[in-house]
Amino acid sequence: MRQWISLQADLGNFQRRRAIYIFALKMSFAAVIMSLLIMLVMLPVLQWFDLLPVPISEAMRLGVLLAWIVGGTVSGALAALAGCSIHKLAVSRAEFQRLSRTDMLSGLLNRRAFTEALDQAAEGASLVIFDVDRSKTINDRFGHASGDAVIVAVSQIFAHVFAGEDVIARLGGEEFGAIVHGGDTSERVARIESIRAEIANHPIAVEGGSVKITISAGIADIGKDRKSEAVYAAADKALYLAKTLGRNRVVHEYERLNHVWHRSATDQKREATAEHVEPKRYAQRI
Protein backbone atom coordinates (compact mmCIF):
# COMPACT_ATOMS: atom_id res chain seq x y z
CA MET A 1 0.00 0.00 0.00
CA ARG A 2 2.81 2.41 0.85
CA GLN A 3 4.26 1.99 -2.65
CA TRP A 4 0.83 2.55 -4.20
CA ILE A 5 0.30 5.74 -2.19
CA SER A 6 3.76 6.94 -3.18
CA LEU A 7 2.95 6.26 -6.84
CA GLN A 8 -0.28 8.25 -6.59
CA ALA A 9 1.57 11.18 -5.04
CA ASP A 10 4.24 11.03 -7.74
CA LEU A 11 1.59 11.13 -10.44
CA GLY A 12 0.02 14.18 -8.86
CA ASN A 13 -3.46 12.62 -8.64
CA PHE A 14 -4.02 14.04 -5.18
CA GLN A 15 -3.89 17.67 -6.31
CA ARG A 16 -7.70 17.50 -6.61
CA ARG A 17 -9.84 16.92 -3.52
CA ARG A 18 -12.07 14.52 -5.43
CA ALA A 19 -9.14 12.10 -5.53
CA ILE A 20 -9.19 11.89 -1.71
CA TYR A 21 -12.72 10.45 -1.64
CA ILE A 22 -11.99 8.04 -4.47
CA PHE A 23 -8.87 6.91 -2.62
CA ALA A 24 -10.82 6.40 0.64
CA LEU A 25 -13.53 4.43 -1.19
CA LYS A 26 -10.96 2.20 -2.86
CA MET A 27 -9.25 1.53 0.46
CA SER A 28 -12.60 0.66 2.07
CA PHE A 29 -13.40 -1.91 -0.60
CA ALA A 30 -9.86 -3.27 -0.42
CA ALA A 31 -10.14 -3.68 3.37
CA VAL A 32 -13.54 -5.42 3.07
CA ILE A 33 -12.29 -7.80 0.40
CA MET A 34 -9.19 -8.65 2.43
CA SER A 35 -11.34 -9.24 5.52
CA LEU A 36 -13.67 -11.56 3.59
CA LEU A 37 -10.76 -13.52 2.15
CA ILE A 38 -9.24 -13.96 5.62
CA MET A 39 -12.64 -15.03 6.96
CA LEU A 40 -13.12 -17.60 4.19
CA VAL A 41 -9.75 -19.10 5.09
CA MET A 42 -10.08 -18.97 8.88
CA LEU A 43 -13.68 -20.08 9.45
CA PRO A 44 -13.26 -23.60 8.04
CA VAL A 45 -10.11 -24.01 10.13
CA LEU A 46 -11.89 -22.89 13.30
CA GLN A 47 -14.81 -25.19 12.52
CA TRP A 48 -12.40 -28.10 12.01
CA PHE A 49 -11.00 -27.59 15.50
CA ASP A 50 -14.52 -27.02 16.85
CA LEU A 51 -13.69 -23.52 18.02
CA LEU A 52 -16.73 -21.77 16.48
CA PRO A 53 -19.33 -20.80 19.12
CA VAL A 54 -22.02 -20.54 16.39
CA PRO A 55 -22.78 -22.42 13.18
CA ILE A 56 -20.48 -21.59 10.28
CA SER A 57 -23.30 -20.01 8.26
CA GLU A 58 -24.09 -17.65 11.12
CA ALA A 59 -20.39 -16.93 11.59
CA MET A 60 -20.07 -16.05 7.92
CA ARG A 61 -23.01 -13.61 8.06
CA LEU A 62 -21.56 -12.00 11.17
CA GLY A 63 -18.13 -11.85 9.56
CA VAL A 64 -19.48 -10.12 6.43
CA LEU A 65 -21.32 -7.59 8.58
CA LEU A 66 -18.23 -6.83 10.67
CA ALA A 67 -16.07 -6.62 7.54
CA TRP A 68 -18.28 -3.88 6.13
CA ILE A 69 -18.93 -2.01 9.35
CA VAL A 70 -15.55 -2.25 11.03
CA GLY A 71 -13.12 -2.95 8.20
CA GLY A 72 -14.74 -0.71 5.59
CA THR A 73 -15.54 2.21 7.90
CA VAL A 74 -12.27 2.27 9.81
CA SER A 75 -10.06 1.78 6.77
CA GLY A 76 -12.07 4.36 4.82
CA ALA A 77 -11.67 6.94 7.59
CA LEU A 78 -7.93 6.26 7.89
CA ALA A 79 -7.55 6.41 4.11
CA ALA A 80 -9.39 9.75 4.04
CA LEU A 81 -6.99 11.17 6.64
CA ALA A 82 -4.01 9.83 4.72
CA GLY A 83 -5.49 11.22 1.48
CA CYS A 84 -5.82 14.70 3.01
CA SER A 85 -2.17 14.62 4.03
CA ILE A 86 -1.11 13.45 0.59
CA HIS A 87 -3.30 16.15 -0.99
CA LYS A 88 -1.53 18.87 0.98
CA LEU A 89 1.84 17.39 0.07
CA ALA A 90 0.94 17.15 -3.63
CA VAL A 91 -0.37 20.73 -3.74
CA SER A 92 2.73 22.01 -1.95
CA ARG A 93 5.00 20.13 -4.33
CA ALA A 94 3.11 21.42 -7.38
CA GLU A 95 3.39 24.98 -6.09
CA PHE A 96 7.09 24.52 -5.41
CA GLN A 97 7.63 23.20 -8.94
CA ARG A 98 5.70 26.15 -10.37
CA LEU A 99 7.72 28.66 -8.36
CA SER A 100 10.99 26.97 -9.32
CA ARG A 101 10.11 27.54 -13.00
CA THR A 102 8.70 31.07 -12.64
CA ASP A 103 10.42 34.44 -12.62
CA MET A 104 9.12 36.20 -9.53
CA LEU A 105 9.14 39.77 -10.89
CA SER A 106 7.59 39.22 -14.30
CA GLY A 107 5.47 36.14 -13.61
CA LEU A 108 6.83 34.56 -16.81
CA LEU A 109 8.87 31.38 -17.06
CA ASN A 110 12.47 31.65 -15.89
CA ARG A 111 15.63 30.75 -17.79
CA ARG A 112 15.67 27.16 -16.50
CA ALA A 113 12.14 26.44 -17.73
CA PHE A 114 12.82 28.21 -21.02
CA THR A 115 15.96 26.16 -21.64
CA GLU A 116 13.95 22.96 -21.16
CA ALA A 117 11.29 24.21 -23.59
CA LEU A 118 13.94 25.14 -26.16
CA ASP A 119 15.51 21.67 -25.92
CA GLN A 120 12.10 20.15 -26.70
CA ALA A 121 11.09 22.62 -29.43
CA ALA A 122 10.34 21.08 -32.81
CA GLU A 123 11.20 22.20 -36.31
CA GLY A 124 9.07 24.97 -37.75
CA ALA A 125 9.53 27.45 -34.90
CA SER A 126 11.82 30.38 -34.21
CA LEU A 127 13.75 31.48 -31.16
CA VAL A 128 13.56 35.20 -30.39
CA ILE A 129 15.73 37.00 -27.85
CA PHE A 130 14.43 40.42 -26.81
CA ASP A 131 16.29 43.11 -24.91
CA VAL A 132 14.94 46.40 -23.57
CA ASP A 133 16.92 49.26 -25.09
CA ARG A 134 18.78 51.70 -22.83
CA SER A 135 17.45 50.14 -19.65
CA LYS A 136 20.35 51.55 -17.63
CA THR A 137 19.25 55.07 -18.56
CA ILE A 138 15.78 54.36 -17.18
CA ASN A 139 17.21 53.02 -13.92
CA ASP A 140 19.60 55.96 -13.54
CA ARG A 141 16.97 58.59 -14.35
CA PHE A 142 13.85 57.23 -12.66
CA GLY A 143 15.21 54.66 -10.18
CA HIS A 144 15.25 50.88 -10.02
CA ALA A 145 11.57 50.72 -9.01
CA SER A 146 10.71 52.30 -12.35
CA GLY A 147 13.05 49.86 -14.07
CA ASP A 148 11.09 47.02 -12.46
CA ALA A 149 7.82 48.64 -13.57
CA VAL A 150 9.10 48.61 -17.16
CA ILE A 151 9.96 44.91 -16.91
CA VAL A 152 6.51 44.12 -15.50
CA ALA A 153 4.74 46.14 -18.22
CA VAL A 154 6.74 44.53 -21.03
CA SER A 155 6.12 41.10 -19.48
CA GLN A 156 2.37 41.72 -19.49
CA ILE A 157 2.46 42.61 -23.18
CA PHE A 158 4.50 39.51 -23.96
CA ALA A 159 2.16 37.30 -21.91
CA HIS A 160 -0.77 38.67 -23.94
CA VAL A 161 0.73 38.32 -27.43
CA PHE A 162 2.46 34.96 -26.92
CA ALA A 163 -0.17 32.31 -26.30
CA GLY A 164 -1.06 28.76 -27.26
CA GLU A 165 2.01 26.86 -28.40
CA ASP A 166 4.29 29.87 -27.97
CA VAL A 167 6.64 30.07 -24.99
CA ILE A 168 7.75 33.31 -23.36
CA ALA A 169 10.22 33.74 -20.50
CA ARG A 170 12.35 36.30 -18.76
CA LEU A 171 15.95 35.21 -19.16
CA GLY A 172 17.36 37.71 -16.69
CA GLY A 173 17.72 41.46 -16.31
CA GLU A 174 15.97 43.14 -19.24
CA GLU A 175 16.34 40.14 -21.55
CA PHE A 176 13.42 37.95 -22.63
CA GLY A 177 13.18 34.83 -24.75
CA ALA A 178 10.33 33.49 -26.88
CA ILE A 179 9.73 30.35 -28.91
CA VAL A 180 7.33 31.33 -31.69
CA HIS A 181 5.28 28.79 -33.66
CA GLY A 182 3.09 29.08 -36.71
CA GLY A 183 3.58 30.31 -40.26
CA ASP A 184 6.83 30.47 -42.16
CA THR A 185 9.94 32.45 -41.23
CA SER A 186 8.79 35.68 -42.90
CA GLU A 187 5.45 35.55 -41.10
CA ARG A 188 7.13 35.00 -37.74
CA VAL A 189 9.52 37.90 -38.39
CA ALA A 190 6.57 40.13 -39.31
CA ARG A 191 4.84 39.12 -36.11
CA ILE A 192 7.87 40.07 -34.02
CA GLU A 193 8.07 43.37 -35.89
CA SER A 194 4.47 44.14 -34.94
CA ILE A 195 5.23 43.36 -31.29
CA ARG A 196 8.26 45.65 -31.40
CA ALA A 197 6.11 48.44 -32.83
CA GLU A 198 3.39 47.86 -30.22
CA ILE A 199 5.86 48.21 -27.35
CA ALA A 200 7.44 51.31 -28.91
CA ASN A 201 4.01 52.99 -29.00
CA HIS A 202 2.98 51.88 -25.51
CA PRO A 203 3.71 54.44 -22.74
CA ILE A 204 4.62 52.85 -19.40
CA ALA A 205 3.73 54.49 -16.11
CA VAL A 206 6.68 55.10 -13.79
CA GLU A 207 7.30 57.30 -10.80
CA GLY A 208 6.97 60.90 -11.86
CA GLY A 209 5.23 60.27 -15.17
CA SER A 210 5.52 57.80 -18.02
CA VAL A 211 8.15 56.63 -20.46
CA LYS A 212 8.19 55.12 -23.90
CA ILE A 213 10.69 52.35 -24.44
CA THR A 214 11.92 50.33 -27.36
CA ILE A 215 13.15 46.78 -27.67
CA SER A 216 15.59 45.02 -29.97
CA ALA A 217 15.22 41.41 -31.06
CA GLY A 218 17.37 38.70 -32.59
CA ILE A 219 15.73 35.74 -34.34
CA ALA A 220 17.05 32.29 -35.24
CA ASP A 221 15.16 29.36 -36.72
CA ILE A 222 14.88 26.03 -34.92
CA GLY A 223 15.91 23.18 -37.22
CA LYS A 224 15.45 19.45 -37.05
CA ASP A 225 19.13 18.60 -36.61
CA ARG A 226 20.17 21.92 -35.08
CA LYS A 227 21.26 21.95 -31.46
CA SER A 228 19.53 24.38 -29.12
CA GLU A 229 22.90 25.90 -28.16
CA ALA A 230 23.58 26.79 -31.81
CA VAL A 231 20.12 28.31 -32.21
CA TYR A 232 20.56 30.41 -29.08
CA ALA A 233 24.01 31.60 -30.16
CA ALA A 234 22.66 32.63 -33.59
CA ALA A 235 19.75 34.56 -32.05
CA ASP A 236 22.10 36.24 -29.58
CA LYS A 237 24.42 37.38 -32.38
CA ALA A 238 21.42 38.70 -34.34
CA LEU A 239 20.37 40.65 -31.23
CA TYR A 240 23.86 42.10 -30.93
CA LEU A 241 23.66 43.28 -34.54
CA ALA A 242 20.25 44.87 -33.86
CA LYS A 243 21.82 46.79 -30.99
CA THR A 244 24.81 47.77 -33.11
CA LEU A 245 22.63 49.07 -35.94
CA GLY A 246 20.87 51.52 -33.65
CA ARG A 247 18.44 49.50 -31.50
CA ASN A 248 14.64 49.40 -31.83
CA ARG A 249 14.83 46.82 -34.60
CA VAL A 250 14.41 43.13 -35.36
CA VAL A 251 17.24 41.20 -37.02
CA HIS A 252 16.97 37.65 -38.33
CA GLU A 253 20.06 35.45 -38.36
CA TYR A 254 20.11 35.38 -42.18
CA GLU A 255 20.14 39.18 -42.23
CA ARG A 256 23.11 39.09 -39.87
CA LEU A 257 24.97 36.66 -42.12
CA ASN A 258 24.27 38.86 -45.16
CA HIS A 259 25.48 41.89 -43.22
CA VAL A 260 28.69 40.11 -42.24
CA TRP A 261 29.25 38.96 -45.83
CA HIS A 262 28.61 42.46 -47.20
CA ARG A 263 30.95 44.05 -44.66
CA SER A 264 33.66 41.48 -45.45
CA ALA A 265 33.31 42.11 -49.19
CA THR A 266 33.48 45.89 -48.62
CA ASP A 267 36.61 45.54 -46.49
CA GLN A 268 38.26 43.42 -49.15
CA LYS A 269 37.40 46.00 -51.80
CA ARG A 270 38.86 48.79 -49.69
CA GLU A 271 42.04 46.82 -49.12
CA ALA A 272 42.43 46.16 -52.85
CA THR A 273 41.85 49.86 -53.62
CA ALA A 274 44.43 50.86 -51.02
CA GLU A 275 47.02 48.49 -52.51
CA HIS A 276 46.36 49.95 -55.96
CA VAL A 277 46.54 53.60 -54.88
CA GLU A 278 49.58 53.38 -52.60
CA PRO A 279 52.22 52.82 -55.39
CA LYS A 280 50.89 55.89 -57.23
CA ARG A 281 51.29 58.02 -54.13
CA TYR A 282 54.80 56.68 -53.69
CA ALA A 283 55.69 57.53 -57.30
CA GLN A 284 54.40 61.07 -56.87
CA ARG A 285 56.58 61.57 -53.82
CA ILE A 286 59.63 60.52 -55.83
Phi, psi and omega in degrees: 000320181300320178293322180294317178298317179299320179296317179299318180295321180296325181282350177076018181295334186274011176288340177255139182295332180301329180295333180296313183292323176296318179298316180296320180295318178298318180294324177297312179297320179297318180294319179295315180297318178296320179296317180295319179297317178297319180296317180297331179277319188280323185299316177298326179293316179296322178294323180299320179270009177058045180254000179276126179283346181229165176300153185298326178295318178293322179295324180292318178297318179294321179295318178298317180298314180293325179298318180286316185287307185278302184298311183293315183291311183296312181295324178296317179296315179296321179294324178295318177297315178296321179297322178296320179295317179294323178300313179298319179295317181294319179294318179296319180294319179297320179293321178296317178297320179296315181293327180290345180248008185241137173280125190291326182284312186271335185082359178274177173297155176264182183298320181300310180295323181292321178299319177297318179295322180293322178297331183262357183294141182263169179297150181096017178229168179232145173264132178236130173248120179257152173215132178287128183285140174051043180294327180297324179297321179295315179296318182291324185275317186250348181103161183291332177297321177291324175299320177294322179297324177295316179299317180296316181296315178296321179298320179295320177296314179299317181298330181282319186274337178257108183221178180066236181287338184296152178235133179228139183211156170264120184275342181140144180059233179255021183254135180233155177231145179221143171249114189253129179249165174093140178071183177265184185300316182297323179292322179291322177297317179297324179294317179294324176299318180294325177292319177301315180295322179298316180292322180296332181260012185249104178291141182244129181286129175225175179298126178088009178145220180216159179227153171250132183241167174231161176231154172245153183218141172243136185238139173221144182273144178269120182254166183297313183253023183257126182291148182298328179297320180292321178297316181296317180298320180294318179294322180294320178292323177295322176296318179299320178294320178300321177293318182295325183279004175121004179068179180052049180206164179245129180235126174272154183302325179293324176296323178294317179296320177295323179294317179296318180296316181296318179295320179296317179295321179295318179298319179296322179294319179295320179296318179295320179295320180296320179294328181282325184279326186301317178298325179295317179297322179295321179294323179293325180294325179292000000 
